[in-house]
Amino acid sequence: MKWDLKDATRAVLDVASMKIFTTEDGRLGLAKPILEHGDIIAIIQGCNLPTILREHEEGYKLIGTCYLDGVMLGEMIKDP
């Protein structure tokens, strides 16, 4: 992928506005500031990124995606 200045600037600003978080098992992650304590990080088959879910009424609400160290390359998926 070839980056131009506009794309590179947008990427840097996106990352700069992200919140650093840790999971209960000590993994380090980055997410949009909307992330709240108690949100669930889920690995959903077919999704390219870890997904943030929040309990809502009798189910879950999709909040967004995140970066989570150690799970971005399928490390959490176990072969059957």
Secondary structure, 3 states (H helix, E strand, C coil): CCCCHHHHHHHHHHHHCCEEEECCCCCEEEECCCCCCCCEEECCCCCCCCEEEEEECCEEEEEEECEECCCCCCCCCCCC
